[in-house]
């Protein structure tokens, strides 16, 4: 790793993109209703729990951590857009989604639940890889 090859504005933008993807992914437009069903949530339950600012704040922090981590792996000479995109996919599917699936099995979660969450982290890391790969 060459720290001087980490583009911090790109890390920040990639984290924002992941955060925006999460808002869309878990919205009623895509998988929000299915995700709520799989967790046994209702809109009223989520609203009653509160803490939205705290949750979104920490979610963005973890997006930054993911983005910086991927950027650190890509901080080498000769990294191309295709390699960065592949690295994002491999990190998302090969590490994050696979880990979610392993934990989900022991928690007796449904395949649908694991696909929703594993799909999100995979797509998020691919998008991060694209942004980091383009903005070198």
N, C-alpha and C positions, 0 to 999 in steps of 0.2 A: 504494500500500500504506500502510495505517495500522498501524504496529507495535502500537499500543495495542489493536487489534482481534484480535490473536492470543491465543487462549485456550490457555495453555501446558499446563494439565491436560488439555484436550481433545487437544492434540498428543500428549501422552504416552499417553493412552488409545487414540487412533487407532493409534499405533505398536504398542501391545500387541495390539490387535485384528488388525493385519496379521501380527504375529508368530504369534499363535494360528492364524490362517487358514493360514499357511505350514506349521505343524506338522500341521494337518489335511490340507491340500492334498497335501503330499508324504508322507503316511502311506499305509500299505496300504489304508486305508479309501477313499481317493480315487485319487490318481494316483501314489503312491509306487512301486508295482511297475513301472508303465509308464515312469516317469522313470528308474528304475534300469536297465531294459532299454535305453532309448534312450542311456544313458551308458555301457553296458557294465559297470555296477557289480554287485557281489554284496554281500550283507550282511557277509560276512567281510572283503571289501576295505575297506568303509567303517569297520568296527570296527577293523581293523588300522591304518588311517591315523591314528586318534586326533585330537586337537585339537578335540574336540567343544565344549568350553567356549569356546575361542577363536572357533570358527566361529559359535556361537550368539550370543556377545557382539557380534561384528561385524555379524551379521545384524540384531540388535536396534538397533545403532547406525545402520545404513542404513535401517531402518524409521523411526527417529526423524527422520533427514534427509528422507526422503520425506514424512513427515507434516508436518514444519515447512515444507517447501517448498510443499506444497499449501496449508497454512494461510496462508502469506505471500501466495499468489495470491488467497486468499479474504478477505484482510484489507481489506475495503472496505465502505462503507455500502451497505445494501440487498441484501446477499447472502442469498438464500433457500436453504432446504433443497434445492429442486429444482435451483437453479443449482449449489450445492456438489456435489450428486450427479453432475450432468452434467459439471462440471469434473473430478471424480475419474475419471469414465469417459473423458473426452477425454485427460486426462493419462496414464491407464493404457493405453488402446488406441492413441490417436493419437501418443503420444510413446514410452512405455516398450515396449509390445508391438511397435510398428512398428520400433523400433530393434533389439529382439531378433530380429525376423524378418529385418531387413537383414543383421545380423551372422551369423545362422544360415544364410542363403543362401550367404555366402562361406565358411562353415565346413562346408558340405555337410551340415548337420543336417537331420533329417527334419521334415516338417510336424508330426508328432505331438509331437516334442520342443519345437518352437516354440510349438505350441498350449498345451502344459502350462505352460511358463514364461510365455508371454505372457498366458495366461488368469489365472495367479496374480497378476501385477502389475496387470492390469486390475481384477480383483475386489478386490484389496487396496486399490487407490486409490479405487474406488467406495465401499467400506466406510469408508475414511478420510474421504471427502467427506461421507458421511452423518453420521458422528460430528461432524465439524467444523461441518457445516451445522446440526445439531440443537443443538449446545452453543455457541451464540453469545451 
